[in-house]
């Protein structure tokens, strides 16, 4: 039995591209030497953002989790 998703983006290739772009952006900003990013990543761990942002996209039905 297949379930119809209400997500905005359901194409697997596009979802993979979005997730890879988000991860690349997170890791890029975590290596920047600016004052804002240093202070931001002192309080918010990088790995937390890697899990939290895609989870939010799935929760708000922007991407399909299946």
PDBQT receptor file of N, H, CA, C and O in Angstrom, charges set to zero:
ATOM      1  N   UNK A   1       0.846  -1.175   0.000  1.00  0.00    +0.000 N 
ATOM      2  CA  UNK A   1       0.000   0.000   0.000  1.00  0.00    +0.000 C 
ATOM      3  C   UNK A   1       0.890   1.236   0.000  1.00  0.00    +0.000 C 
ATOM      4  O   UNK A   1       1.712   1.407   0.900  1.00  0.00    +0.000 OA
ATOM      5  N   UNK A   2       0.737   2.081  -0.978  1.00  0.00    +0.000 N 
ATOM      6  H   UNK A   2       0.069   1.942  -1.709  1.00  0.00    +0.000 HD
ATOM      7  CA  UNK A   2       1.535   3.290  -1.056  1.00  0.00    +0.000 C 
ATOM      8  C   UNK A   2       0.774   4.453  -0.435  1.00  0.00    +0.000 C 
ATOM      9  O   UNK A   2      -0.451   4.549  -0.502  1.00  0.00    +0.000 OA
ATOM     10  N   UNK A   3       1.551   5.310   0.159  1.00  0.00    +0.000 N 
ATOM     11  H   UNK A   3       2.546   5.231   0.213  1.00  0.00    +0.000 HD
ATOM     12  CA  UNK A   3       0.962   6.469   0.823  1.00  0.00    +0.000 C 
ATOM     13  C   UNK A   3       1.294   7.705  -0.005  1.00  0.00    +0.000 C 
ATOM     14  O   UNK A   3       2.446   7.909  -0.388  1.00  0.00    +0.000 OA
ATOM     15  N   UNK A   4       0.305   8.513  -0.275  1.00  0.00    +0.000 N 
ATOM     16  H   UNK A   4      -0.630   8.347   0.036  1.00  0.00    +0.000 HD
ATOM     17  CA  UNK A   4       0.512   9.740  -1.025  1.00  0.00    +0.000 C 
ATOM     18  C   UNK A   4       1.025  10.810  -0.068  1.00  0.00    +0.000 C 
ATOM     19  O   UNK A   4       0.430  11.073   0.977  1.00  0.00    +0.000 OA
ATOM     20  N   UNK A   5       2.132  11.412  -0.450  1.00  0.00    +0.000 N 
ATOM     21  H   UNK A   5       2.614  11.198  -1.300  1.00  0.00    +0.000 HD
ATOM     22  CA  UNK A   5       2.765  12.411   0.400  1.00  0.00    +0.000 C 
ATOM     23  C   UNK A   5       2.205  13.801   0.081  1.00  0.00    +0.000 C 
ATOM     24  O   UNK A   5       1.924  14.120  -1.074  1.00  0.00    +0.000 OA
ATOM     25  N   UNK A   6       2.054  14.601   1.100  1.00  0.00    +0.000 N 
ATOM     26  H   UNK A   6       2.282  14.342   2.038  1.00  0.00    +0.000 HD
ATOM     27  CA  UNK A   6       1.607  15.981   0.922  1.00  0.00    +0.000 C 
ATOM     28  C   UNK A   6       2.784  16.944   0.867  1.00  0.00    +0.000 C 
ATOM     29  O   UNK A   6       2.597  18.160   0.885  1.00  0.00    +0.000 OA
ATOM     30  N   UNK A   7       3.990  16.406   0.802  1.00  0.00    +0.000 N 
ATOM     31  H   UNK A   7       4.142  15.417   0.788  1.00  0.00    +0.000 HD
ATOM     32  CA  UNK A   7       5.184  17.240   0.819  1.00  0.00    +0.000 C 
ATOM     33  C   UNK A   7       5.287  18.072  -0.452  1.00  0.00    +0.000 C 
ATOM     34  O   UNK A   7       4.787  17.686  -1.508  1.00  0.00    +0.000 OA
ATOM     35  N   UNK A   8       5.932  19.199  -0.333  1.00  0.00    +0.000 N 
ATOM     36  H   UNK A   8       6.339  19.513   0.526  1.00  0.00    +0.000 HD
ATOM     37  CA  UNK A   8       6.121  20.104  -1.457  1.00  0.00    +0.000 C 
ATOM     38  C   UNK A   8       7.082  19.508  -2.488  1.00  0.00    +0.000 C 
ATOM     39  O   UNK A   8       6.851  19.612  -3.693  1.00  0.00    +0.000 OA
ATOM     40  N   UNK A   9       8.159  18.884  -2.008  1.00  0.00    +0.000 N 
ATOM     41  H   UNK A   9       8.346  18.799  -1.029  1.00  0.00    +0.000 HD
ATOM     42  CA  UNK A   9       9.171  18.303  -2.898  1.00  0.00    +0.000 C 
ATOM     43  C   UNK A   9       9.251  16.811  -2.620  1.00  0.00    +0.000 C 
ATOM     44  O   UNK A   9       9.585  16.403  -1.508  1.00  0.00    +0.000 OA
ATOM     45  N   UNK A  10       8.950  16.000  -3.615  1.00  0.00    +0.000 N 
ATOM     46  H   UNK A  10       8.678  16.331  -4.518  1.00  0.00    +0.000 HD
ATOM     47  CA  UNK A  10       8.949  14.551  -3.426  1.00  0.00    +0.000 C 
ATOM     48  C   UNK A  10       9.964  13.836  -4.309  1.00  0.00    +0.000 C 
ATOM     49  O   UNK A  10      10.207  12.647  -4.103  1.00  0.00    +0.000 OA
ATOM     50  N   UNK A  11      10.563  14.509  -5.276  1.00  0.00    +0.000 N 
ATOM     51  H   UNK A  11      10.366  15.475  -5.443  1.00  0.00    +0.000 HD
ATOM     52  CA  UNK A  11      11.559  13.899  -6.147  1.00  0.00    +0.000 C 
ATOM     53  C   UNK A  11      12.826  13.618  -5.338  1.00  0.00    +0.000 C 
ATOM     54  O   UNK A  11      13.379  14.522  -4.712  1.00  0.00    +0.000 OA
ATOM     55  N   UNK A  12      13.283  12.363  -5.353  1.00  0.00    +0.000 N 
ATOM     56  H   UNK A  12      12.833  11.629  -5.862  1.00  0.00    +0.000 HD
ATOM     57  CA  UNK A  12      14.423  11.961  -4.531  1.00  0.00    +0.000 C 
ATOM     58  C   UNK A  12      15.707  12.700  -4.893  1.00  0.00    +0.000 C 
ATOM     59  O   UNK A  12      16.486  13.047  -4.005  1.00  0.00    +0.000 OA
ATOM     60  N   UNK A  13      15.937  12.941  -6.157  1.00  0.00    +0.000 N 
ATOM     61  H   UNK A  13      15.304  12.659  -6.878  1.00  0.00    +0.000 HD
ATOM     62  CA  UNK A  13      17.160  13.619  -6.578  1.00  0.00    +0.000 C 
ATOM     63  C   UNK A  13      17.180  15.071  -6.089  1.00  0.00    +0.000 C 
ATOM     64  O   UNK A  13      18.224  15.576  -5.675  1.00  0.00    +0.000 OA
ATOM     65  N   UNK A  14      16.055  15.720  -6.137  1.00  0.00    +0.000 N 
ATOM     66  H   UNK A  14      15.207  15.311  -6.473  1.00  0.00    +0.000 HD
ATOM     67  CA  UNK A  14      15.984  17.109  -5.679  1.00  0.00    +0.000 C 
ATOM     68  C   UNK A  14      16.121  17.183  -4.165  1.00  0.00    +0.000 C 
ATOM     69  O   UNK A  14      16.780  18.080  -3.640  1.00  0.00    +0.000 OA
ATOM     70  N   UNK A  15      15.503  16.244  -3.468  1.00  0.00    +0.000 N 
ATOM     71  H   UNK A  15      14.968  15.515  -3.894  1.00  0.00    +0.000 HD
ATOM     72  CA  UNK A  15      15.628  16.205  -2.006  1.00  0.00    +0.000 C 
ATOM     73  C   UNK A  15      17.077  15.975  -1.609  1.00  0.00    +0.000 C 
ATOM     74  O   UNK A  15      17.576  16.624  -0.689  1.00  0.00    +0.000 OA
ATOM     75  N   UNK A  16      17.766  15.052  -2.295  1.00  0.00    +0.000 N 
ATOM     76  H   UNK A  16      17.361  14.525  -3.042  1.00  0.00    +0.000 HD
ATOM     77  CA  UNK A  16      19.177  14.801  -2.013  1.00  0.00    +0.000 C 
ATOM     78  C   UNK A  16      20.009  16.050  -2.254  1.00  0.00    +0.000 C 
ATOM     79  O   UNK A  16      20.890  16.369  -1.457  1.00  0.00    +0.000 OA
ATOM     80  N   UNK A  17      19.742  16.756  -3.336  1.00  0.00    +0.000 N 
ATOM     81  H   UNK A  17      19.025  16.497  -3.984  1.00  0.00    +0.000 HD
ATOM     82  CA  UNK A  17      20.466  17.988  -3.622  1.00  0.00    +0.000 C 
ATOM     83  C   UNK A  17      20.246  19.060  -2.569  1.00  0.00    +0.000 C 
ATOM     84  O   UNK A  17      21.181  19.763  -2.187  1.00  0.00    +0.000 OA
ATOM     85  N   UNK A  18      19.028  19.184  -2.107  1.00  0.00    +0.000 N 
ATOM     86  H   UNK A  18      18.269  18.612  -2.418  1.00  0.00    +0.000 HD
ATOM     87  CA  UNK A  18      18.726  20.168  -1.058  1.00  0.00    +0.000 C 
ATOM     88  C   UNK A  18      19.443  19.809   0.237  1.00  0.00    +0.000 C 
ATOM     89  O   UNK A  18      20.038  20.671   0.883  1.00  0.00    +0.000 OA
ATOM     90  N   UNK A  19      19.385  18.537   0.612  1.00  0.00    +0.000 N 
ATOM     91  H   UNK A  19      18.901  17.837   0.087  1.00  0.00    +0.000 HD
ATOM     92  CA  UNK A  19      20.046  18.106   1.848  1.00  0.00    +0.000 C 
ATOM     93  C   UNK A  19      21.554  18.277   1.768  1.00  0.00    +0.000 C 
ATOM     94  O   UNK A  19      22.178  18.713   2.735  1.00  0.00    +0.000 OA
ATOM     95  N   UNK A  20      22.148  17.939   0.630  1.00  0.00    +0.000 N 
ATOM     96  H   UNK A  20      21.641  17.584  -0.156  1.00  0.00    +0.000 HD
ATOM     97  CA  UNK A  20      23.598  18.114   0.469  1.00  0.00    +0.000 C 
ATOM     98  C   UNK A  20      23.984  19.595   0.492  1.00  0.00    +0.000 C 
ATOM     99  O   UNK A  20      25.025  19.956   1.039  1.00  0.00    +0.000 OA
ATOM    100  N   UNK A  21      23.158  20.440  -0.093  1.00  0.00    +0.000 N 
ATOM    101  H   UNK A  21      22.312  20.147  -0.538  1.00  0.00    +0.000 HD
ATOM    102  CA  UNK A  21      23.436  21.880  -0.069  1.00  0.00    +0.000 C 
ATOM    103  C   UNK A  21      23.365  22.429   1.349  1.00  0.00    +0.000 C 
ATOM    104  O   UNK A  21      24.193  23.251   1.743  1.00  0.00    +0.000 OA
ATOM    105  N   UNK A  22      22.383  21.979   2.109  1.00  0.00    +0.000 N 
ATOM    106  H   UNK A  22      21.711  21.312   1.789  1.00  0.00    +0.000 HD
ATOM    107  CA  UNK A  22      22.255  22.430   3.497  1.00  0.00    +0.000 C 
ATOM    108  C   UNK A  22      23.454  21.989   4.315  1.00  0.00    +0.000 C 
ATOM    109  O   UNK A  22      24.011  22.776   5.081  1.00  0.00    +0.000 OA
ATOM    110  N   UNK A  23      23.855  20.730   4.156  1.00  0.00    +0.000 N 
ATOM    111  H   UNK A  23      23.402  20.091   3.534  1.00  0.00    +0.000 HD
ATOM    112  CA  UNK A  23      25.021  20.235   4.889  1.00  0.00    +0.000 C 
ATOM    113  C   UNK A  23      26.288  20.976   4.489  1.00  0.00    +0.000 C 
ATOM    114  O   UNK A  23      27.112  21.298   5.345  1.00  0.00    +0.000 OA
ATOM    115  N   UNK A  24      26.453  21.250   3.195  1.00  0.00    +0.000 N 
ATOM    116  H   UNK A  24      25.783  20.988   2.500  1.00  0.00    +0.000 HD
ATOM    117  CA  UNK A  24      27.626  21.995   2.739  1.00  0.00    +0.000 C 
ATOM    118  C   UNK A  24      27.648  23.399   3.336  1.00  0.00    +0.000 C 
ATOM    119  O   UNK A  24      28.702  23.885   3.746  1.00  0.00    +0.000 OA
ATOM    120  N   UNK A  25      26.495  24.046   3.386  1.00  0.00    +0.000 N 
ATOM    121  H   UNK A  25      25.638  23.651   3.053  1.00  0.00    +0.000 HD
ATOM    122  CA  UNK A  25      26.410  25.388   3.970  1.00  0.00    +0.000 C 
ATOM    123  C   UNK A  25      26.735  25.379   5.460  1.00  0.00    +0.000 C 
ATOM    124  O   UNK A  25      27.427  26.269   5.955  1.00  0.00    +0.000 OA
ATOM    125  N   UNK A  26      26.237  24.376   6.170  1.00  0.00    +0.000 N 
ATOM    126  H   UNK A  26      25.674  23.653   5.768  1.00  0.00    +0.000 HD
ATOM    127  CA  UNK A  26      26.504  24.274   7.607  1.00  0.00    +0.000 C 
ATOM    128  C   UNK A  26      27.992  24.088   7.865  1.00  0.00    +0.000 C 
ATOM    129  O   UNK A  26      28.571  24.780   8.702  1.00  0.00    +0.000 OA
ATOM    130  N   UNK A  27      28.613  23.155   7.147  1.00  0.00    +0.000 N 
ATOM    131  H   UNK A  27      28.143  22.593   6.467  1.00  0.00    +0.000 HD
ATOM    132  CA  UNK A  27      30.036  22.906   7.363  1.00  0.00    +0.000 C 
ATOM    133  C   UNK A  27      30.904  24.054   6.866  1.00  0.00    +0.000 C 
ATOM    134  O   UNK A  27      31.969  24.308   7.428  1.00  0.00    +0.000 OA
ATOM    135  N   UNK A  28      30.471  24.745   5.832  1.00  0.00    +0.000 N 
ATOM    136  H   UNK A  28      29.605  24.539   5.376  1.00  0.00    +0.000 HD
ATOM    137  CA  UNK A  28      31.207  25.913   5.362  1.00  0.00    +0.000 C 
ATOM    138  C   UNK A  28      31.190  27.020   6.415  1.00  0.00    +0.000 C 
ATOM    139  O   UNK A  28      32.234  27.589   6.735  1.00  0.00    +0.000 OA
ATOM    140  N   UNK A  29      30.025  27.325   6.946  1.00  0.00    +0.000 N 
ATOM    141  H   UNK A  29      29.177  26.863   6.686  1.00  0.00    +0.000 HD
ATOM    142  CA  UNK A  29      29.943  28.395   7.940  1.00  0.00    +0.000 C 
ATOM    143  C   UNK A  29      30.611  28.006   9.258  1.00  0.00    +0.000 C 
ATOM    144  O   UNK A  29      31.065  28.879   9.998  1.00  0.00    +0.000 OA
ATOM    145  N   UNK A  30      30.678  26.716   9.560  1.00  0.00    +0.000 N 
ATOM    146  H   UNK A  30      30.310  26.007   8.959  1.00  0.00    +0.000 HD
ATOM    147  CA  UNK A  30      31.338  26.313  10.810  1.00  0.00    +0.000 C 
ATOM    148  C   UNK A  30      32.845  26.511  10.732  1.00  0.00    +0.000 C 
ATOM    149  O   UNK A  30      33.507  26.584  11.768  1.00  0.00    +0.000 OA
ATOM    150  N   UNK A  31      33.403  26.599   9.526  1.00  0.00    +0.000 N 
ATOM    151  H   UNK A  31      32.865  26.539   8.685  1.00  0.00    +0.000 HD
ATOM    152  CA  UNK A  31      34.846  26.804   9.373  1.00  0.00    +0.000 C 
ATOM    153  C   UNK A  31      35.220  28.257   9.120  1.00  0.00    +0.000 C 
ATOM    154  O   UNK A  31      36.402  28.562   8.968  1.00  0.00    +0.000 OA
ATOM    155  N   UNK A  32      34.251  29.157   9.072  1.00  0.00    +0.000 N 
ATOM    156  H   UNK A  32      33.290  28.909   9.196  1.00  0.00    +0.000 HD
ATOM    157  CA  UNK A  32      34.555  30.569   8.884  1.00  0.00    +0.000 C 
ATOM    158  C   UNK A  32      35.142  31.158  10.153  1.00  0.00    +0.000 C 
ATOM    159  O   UNK A  32      34.866  30.683  11.254  1.00  0.00    +0.000 OA
ATOM    160  N   UNK A  33      35.947  32.190   9.995  1.00  0.00    +0.000 N 
ATOM    161  H   UNK A  33      36.171  32.576   9.101  1.00  0.00    +0.000 HD
ATOM    162  CA  UNK A  33      36.624  32.781  11.155  1.00  0.00    +0.000 C 
ATOM    163  C   UNK A  33      35.982  34.079  11.632  1.00  0.00    +0.000 C 
ATOM    164  O   UNK A  33      36.537  34.764  12.491  1.00  0.00    +0.000 OA
ATOM    165  N   UNK A  34      34.830  34.419  11.090  1.00  0.00    +0.000 N 
ATOM    166  H   UNK A  34      34.379  33.862  10.392  1.00  0.00    +0.000 HD
ATOM    167  CA  UNK A  34      34.156  35.650  11.510  1.00  0.00    +0.000 C 
ATOM    168  C   UNK A  34      33.659  35.556  12.946  1.00  0.00    +0.000 C 
ATOM    169  O   UNK A  34      33.400  34.465  13.455  1.00  0.00    +0.000 OA
ATOM    170  N   UNK A  35      33.530  36.700  13.587  1.00  0.00    +0.000 N 
ATOM    171  H   UNK A  35      33.740  37.586  13.174  1.00  0.00    +0.000 HD
ATOM    172  CA  UNK A  35      33.121  36.730  14.995  1.00  0.00    +0.000 C 
ATOM    173  C   UNK A  35      31.739  36.149  15.221  1.00  0.00    +0.000 C 
ATOM    174  O   UNK A  35      31.516  35.444  16.204  1.00  0.00    +0.000 OA
ATOM    175  N   UNK A  36      30.799  36.439  14.315  1.00  0.00    +0.000 N 
ATOM    176  H   UNK A  36      30.980  37.012  13.516  1.00  0.00    +0.000 HD
ATOM    177  CA  UNK A  36      29.442  35.932  14.484  1.00  0.00    +0.000 C 
ATOM    178  C   UNK A  36      29.413  34.414  14.444  1.00  0.00    +0.000 C 
ATOM    179  O   UNK A  36      28.795  33.777  15.297  1.00  0.00    +0.000 OA
ATOM    180  N   UNK A  37      30.085  33.830  13.447  1.00  0.00    +0.000 N 
ATOM    181  H   UNK A  37      30.587  34.347  12.754  1.00  0.00    +0.000 HD
ATOM    182  CA  UNK A  37      30.032  32.378  13.279  1.00  0.00    +0.000 C 
ATOM    183  C   UNK A  37      30.768  31.655  14.404  1.00  0.00    +0.000 C 
ATOM    184  O   UNK A  37      30.346  30.582  14.836  1.00  0.00    +0.000 OA
ATOM    185  N   UNK A  38      31.865  32.240  14.877  1.00  0.00    +0.000 N 
ATOM    186  H   UNK A  38      32.208  33.112  14.526  1.00  0.00    +0.000 HD
ATOM    187  CA  UNK A  38      32.572  31.620  16.007  1.00  0.00    +0.000 C 
ATOM    188  C   UNK A  38      31.672  31.580  17.237  1.00  0.00    +0.000 C 
ATOM    189  O   UNK A  38      31.588  30.555  17.913  1.00  0.00    +0.000 OA
ATOM    190  N   UNK A  39      31.003  32.688  17.529  1.00  0.00    +0.000 N 
ATOM    191  H   UNK A  39      31.071  33.521  16.980  1.00  0.00    +0.000 HD
ATOM    192  CA  UNK A  39      30.111  32.731  18.693  1.00  0.00    +0.000 C 
ATOM    193  C   UNK A  39      28.889  31.847  18.490  1.00  0.00    +0.000 C 
ATOM    194  O   UNK A  39      28.431  31.203  19.434  1.00  0.00    +0.000 OA
ATOM    195  N   UNK A  40      28.355  31.807  17.274  1.00  0.00    +0.000 N 
ATOM    196  H   UNK A  40      28.727  32.330  16.507  1.00  0.00    +0.000 HD
ATOM    197  CA  UNK A  40      27.178  30.991  17.001  1.00  0.00    +0.000 C 
ATOM    198  C   UNK A  40      27.480  29.516  17.223  1.00  0.00    +0.000 C 
ATOM    199  O   UNK A  40      26.703  28.811  17.867  1.00  0.00    +0.000 OA
ATOM    200  N   UNK A  41      28.605  29.047  16.694  1.00  0.00    +0.000 N 
ATOM    201  H   UNK A  41      29.236  29.619  16.171  1.00  0.00    +0.000 HD
ATOM    202  CA  UNK A  41      28.929  27.628  16.813  1.00  0.00    +0.000 C 
ATOM    203  C   UNK A  41      29.527  27.264  18.180  1.00  0.00    +0.000 C 
ATOM    204  O   UNK A  41      29.744  26.083  18.452  1.00  0.00    +0.000 OA
ATOM    205  N   UNK A  42      29.791  28.230  19.025  1.00  0.00    +0.000 N 
ATOM    206  H   UNK A  42      29.615  29.189  18.804  1.00  0.00    +0.000 HD
ATOM    207  CA  UNK A  42      30.143  27.923  20.418  1.00  0.00    +0.000 C 
ATOM    208  C   UNK A  42      28.915  27.443  21.172  1.00  0.00    +0.000 C 
ATOM    209  O   UNK A  42      29.029  26.611  22.072  1.00  0.00    +0.000 OA
ATOM    210  N   UNK A  43      27.748  27.953  20.819  1.00  0.00    +0.000 N 
ATOM    211  H   UNK A  43      27.656  28.629  20.088  1.00  0.00    +0.000 HD
ATOM    212  CA  UNK A  43      26.510  27.607  21.509  1.00  0.00    +0.000 C 
ATOM    213  C   UNK A  43      25.699  26.528  20.792  1.00  0.00    +0.000 C 
ATOM    214  O   UNK A  43      25.014  25.737  21.441  1.00  0.00    +0.000 OA
ATOM    215  N   UNK A  44      25.771  26.489  19.480  1.00  0.00    +0.000 N 
ATOM    216  H   UNK A  44      26.328  27.132  18.953  1.00  0.00    +0.000 HD
ATOM    217  CA  UNK A  44      24.997  25.532  18.688  1.00  0.00    +0.000 C 
ATOM    218  C   UNK A  44      25.980  24.576  18.005  1.00  0.00    +0.000 C 
ATOM    219  O   UNK A  44      26.741  25.000  17.134  1.00  0.00    +0.000 OA
ATOM    220  N   UNK A  45      25.976  23.311  18.380  1.00  0.00    +0.000 N 
ATOM    221  H   UNK A  45      25.358  22.967  19.087  1.00  0.00    +0.000 HD
ATOM    222  CA  UNK A  45      26.898  22.371  17.740  1.00  0.00    +0.000 C 
ATOM    223  C   UNK A  45      26.554  22.140  16.266  1.00  0.00    +0.000 C 
ATOM    224  O   UNK A  45      25.390  22.177  15.868  1.00  0.00    +0.000 OA
ATOM    225  N   UNK A  46      27.573  21.908  15.489  1.00  0.00    +0.000 N 
ATOM    226  H   UNK A  46      28.519  21.878  15.812  1.00  0.00    +0.000 HD
ATOM    227  CA  UNK A  46      27.408  21.688  14.052  1.00  0.00    +0.000 C 
ATOM    228  C   UNK A  46      26.549  20.461  13.765  1.00  0.00    +0.000 C 
ATOM    229  O   UNK A  46      25.671  20.500  12.903  1.00  0.00    +0.000 OA
ATOM    230  N   UNK A  47      26.797  19.389  14.477  1.00  0.00    +0.000 N 
ATOM    231  H   UNK A  47      27.510  19.357  15.177  1.00  0.00    +0.000 HD
ATOM    232  CA  UNK A  47      26.060  18.142  14.232  1.00  0.00    +0.000 C 
ATOM    233  C   UNK A  47      24.578  18.322  14.567  1.00  0.00    +0.000 C 
ATOM    234  O   UNK A  47      23.726  17.718  13.915  1.00  0.00    +0.000 OA
ATOM    235  N   UNK A  48      24.263  19.126  15.553  1.00  0.00    +0.000 N 
ATOM    236  H   UNK A  48      24.955  19.617  16.083  1.00  0.00    +0.000 HD
ATOM    237  CA  UNK A  48      22.868  19.390  15.886  1.00  0.00    +0.000 C 
ATOM    238  C   UNK A  48      22.145  20.028  14.708  1.00  0.00    +0.000 C 
ATOM    239  O   UNK A  48      21.021  19.643  14.386  1.00  0.00    +0.000 OA
ATOM    240  N   UNK A  49      22.778  20.993  14.068  1.00  0.00    +0.000 N 
ATOM    241  H   UNK A  49      23.692  21.306  14.329  1.00  0.00    +0.000 HD
ATOM    242  CA  UNK A  49      22.163  21.638  12.903  1.00  0.00    +0.000 C 
ATOM    243  C   UNK A  49      22.013  20.668  11.740  1.00  0.00    +0.000 C 
ATOM    244  O   UNK A  49      21.048  20.748  10.980  1.00  0.00    +0.000 OA
ATOM    245  N   UNK A  50      22.979  19.742  11.599  1.00  0.00    +0.000 N 
ATOM    246  H   UNK A  50      23.763  19.678  12.216  1.00  0.00    +0.000 HD
ATOM    247  CA  UNK A  50      22.912  18.760  10.510  1.00  0.00    +0.000 C 
ATOM    248  C   UNK A  50      21.694  17.847  10.650  1.00  0.00    +0.000 C 
ATOM    249  O   UNK A  50      21.164  17.368   9.648  1.00  0.00    +0.000 OA
ATOM    250  N   UNK A  51      21.254  17.606  11.860  1.00  0.00    +0.000 N 
ATOM    251  H   UNK A  51      21.684  17.995  12.675  1.00  0.00    +0.000 HD
ATOM    252  CA  UNK A  51      20.059  16.785  12.079  1.00  0.00    +0.000 C 
ATOM    253  C   UNK A  51      18.791  17.636  12.180  1.00  0.00    +0.000 C 
ATOM    254  O   UNK A  51      17.727  17.223  11.719  1.00  0.00    +0.000 OA
ATOM    255  N   UNK A  52      18.903  18.808  12.776  1.00  0.00    +0.000 N 
ATOM    256  H   UNK A  52      19.767  19.143  13.151  1.00  0.00    +0.000 HD
ATOM    257  CA  UNK A  52      17.732  19.616  13.108  1.00  0.00    +0.000 C 
ATOM    258  C   UNK A  52      17.108  20.277  11.881  1.00  0.00    +0.000 C 
ATOM    259  O   UNK A  52      15.885  20.267  11.741  1.00  0.00    +0.000 OA
ATOM    260  N   UNK A  53      17.904  20.842  11.002  1.00  0.00    +0.000 N 
ATOM    261  H   UNK A  53      18.898  20.850  11.115  1.00  0.00    +0.000 HD
ATOM    262  CA  UNK A  53      17.362  21.552   9.840  1.00  0.00    +0.000 C 
ATOM    263  C   UNK A  53      16.636  20.607   8.878  1.00  0.00    +0.000 C 
ATOM    264  O   UNK A  53      15.524  20.926   8.458  1.00  0.00    +0.000 OA
ATOM    265  N   UNK A  54      17.220  19.450   8.508  1.00  0.00    +0.000 N 
ATOM    266  H   UNK A  54      18.124  19.191   8.849  1.00  0.00    +0.000 HD
ATOM    267  CA  UNK A  54      16.436  18.526   7.673  1.00  0.00    +0.000 C 
ATOM    268  C   UNK A  54      15.184  17.993   8.377  1.00  0.00    +0.000 C 
ATOM    269  O   UNK A  54      14.172  17.734   7.725  1.00  0.00    +0.000 OA
ATOM    270  N   UNK A  55      15.246  17.829   9.697  1.00  0.00    +0.000 N 
ATOM    271  H   UNK A  55      16.068  18.039  10.227  1.00  0.00    +0.000 HD
ATOM    272  CA  UNK A  55      14.058  17.388  10.434  1.00  0.00    +0.000 C 
ATOM    273  C   UNK A  55      12.960  18.443  10.365  1.00  0.00    +0.000 C 
ATOM    274  O   UNK A  55      11.781  18.105  10.253  1.00  0.00    +0.000 OA
ATOM    275  N   UNK A  56      13.337  19.709  10.430  1.00  0.00    +0.000 N 
ATOM    276  H   UNK A  56      14.295  19.983  10.521  1.00  0.00    +0.000 HD
ATOM    277  CA  UNK A  56      12.347  20.781  10.295  1.00  0.00    +0.000 C 
ATOM    278  C   UNK A  56      11.727  20.793   8.896  1.00  0.00    +0.000 C 
ATOM    279  O   UNK A  56      10.523  21.006   8.751  1.00  0.00    +0.000 OA
ATOM    280  N   UNK A  57      12.540  20.566   7.880  1.00  0.00    +0.000 N 
ATOM    281  H   UNK A  57      13.518  20.393   7.998  1.00  0.00    +0.000 HD
ATOM    282  CA  UNK A  57      12.013  20.516   6.519  1.00  0.00    +0.000 C 
ATOM    283  C   UNK A  57      11.011  19.379   6.354  1.00  0.00    +0.000 C 
ATOM    284  O   UNK A  57      10.009  19.521   5.653  1.00  0.00    +0.000 OA
ATOM    285  N   UNK A  58      11.286  18.262   6.997  1.00  0.00    +0.000 N 
ATOM    286  H   UNK A  58      12.100  18.146   7.566  1.00  0.00    +0.000 HD
ATOM    287  CA  UNK A  58      10.363  17.143   6.929  1.00  0.00    +0.000 C 
ATOM    288  C   UNK A  58       9.109  17.410   7.750  1.00  0.00    +0.000 C 
ATOM    289  O   UNK A  58       8.008  17.061   7.325  1.00  0.00    +0.000 OA
ATOM    290  N   UNK A  59       9.256  18.016   8.905  1.00  0.00    +0.000 N 
ATOM    291  H   UNK A  59      10.151  18.300   9.251  1.00  0.00    +0.000 HD
ATOM    292  CA  UNK A  59       8.120  18.313   9.771  1.00  0.00    +0.000 C 
ATOM    293  C   UNK A  59       7.142  19.269   9.123  1.00  0.00    +0.000 C 
ATOM    294  O   UNK A  59       5.930  19.099   9.258  1.00  0.00    +0.000 OA
ATOM    295  N   UNK A  60       7.645  20.269   8.424  1.00  0.00    +0.000 N 
ATOM    296  H   UNK A  60       8.630  20.407   8.314  1.00  0.00    +0.000 HD
ATOM    297  CA  UNK A  60       6.788  21.259   7.784  1.00  0.00    +0.000 C 
ATOM    298  C   UNK A  60       6.404  20.868   6.366  1.00  0.00    +0.000 C 
ATOM    299  O   UNK A  60       5.936  21.711   5.600  1.00  0.00    +0.000 OA
ATOM    300  N   UNK A  61       6.597  19.588   5.998  1.00  0.00    +0.000 N 
ATOM    301  H   UNK A  61       6.978  18.903   6.620  1.00  0.00    +0.000 HD
ATOM    302  CA  UNK A  61       6.210  19.024   4.706  1.00  0.00    +0.000 C 
ATOM    303  C   UNK A  61       6.799  19.760   3.519  1.00  0.00    +0.000 C 
ATOM    304  O   UNK A  61       6.146  19.904   2.485  1.00  0.00    +0.000 OA
ATOM    305  N   UNK A  62       8.030  20.227   3.663  1.00  0.00    +0.000 N 
ATOM    306  H   UNK A  62       8.561  20.110   4.503  1.00  0.00    +0.000 HD
ATOM    307  CA  UNK A  62       8.721  20.831   2.532  1.00  0.00    +0.000 C 
ATOM    308  C   UNK A  62       9.378  19.745   1.705  1.00  0.00    +0.000 C 
ATOM    309  O   UNK A  62       9.327  19.777   0.476  1.00  0.00    +0.000 OA
ATOM    310  N   UNK A  63      10.005  18.771   2.383  1.00  0.00    +0.000 N 
ATOM    311  H   UNK A  63      10.047  18.745   3.382  1.00  0.00    +0.000 HD
ATOM    312  CA  UNK A  63      10.571  17.629   1.687  1.00  0.00    +0.000 C 
ATOM    313  C   UNK A  63       9.882  16.366   2.177  1.00  0.00    +0.000 C 
ATOM    314  O   UNK A  63       9.322  16.325   3.273  1.00  0.00    +0.000 OA
ATOM    315  N   UNK A  64       9.935  15.344   1.345  1.00  0.00    +0.000 N 
ATOM    316  H   UNK A  64      10.390  15.377   0.455  1.00  0.00    +0.000 HD
ATOM    317  CA  UNK A  64       9.307  14.073   1.707  1.00  0.00    +0.000 C 
ATOM    318  C   UNK A  64      10.311  13.208   2.460  1.00  0.00    +0.000 C 
ATOM    319  O   UNK A  64      11.431  13.003   1.993  1.00  0.00    +0.000 OA
ATOM    320  N   UNK A  65       9.920  12.712   3.599  1.00  0.00    +0.000 N 
ATOM    321  H   UNK A  65       9.010  12.879   3.979  1.00  0.00    +0.000 HD
ATOM    322  CA  UNK A  65      10.779  11.842   4.394  1.00  0.00    +0.000 C 
ATOM    323  C   UNK A  65      10.810  10.422   3.891  1.00  0.00    +0.000 C 
ATOM    324  O   UNK A  65      11.665   9.632   4.293  1.00  0.00    +0.000 OA
ATOM    325  N   UNK A  66       9.891  10.093   3.023  1.00  0.00    +0.000 N 
ATOM    326  H   UNK A  66       9.197  10.734   2.697  1.00  0.00    +0.000 HD
ATOM    327  CA  UNK A  66       9.873   8.722   2.503  1.00  0.00    +0.000 C 
ATOM    328  C   UNK A  66      10.512   8.708   1.152  1.00  0.00    +0.000 C 
ATOM    329  O   UNK A  66      10.606   7.653   0.524  1.00  0.00    +0.000 OA
TER     330      UNK A  66
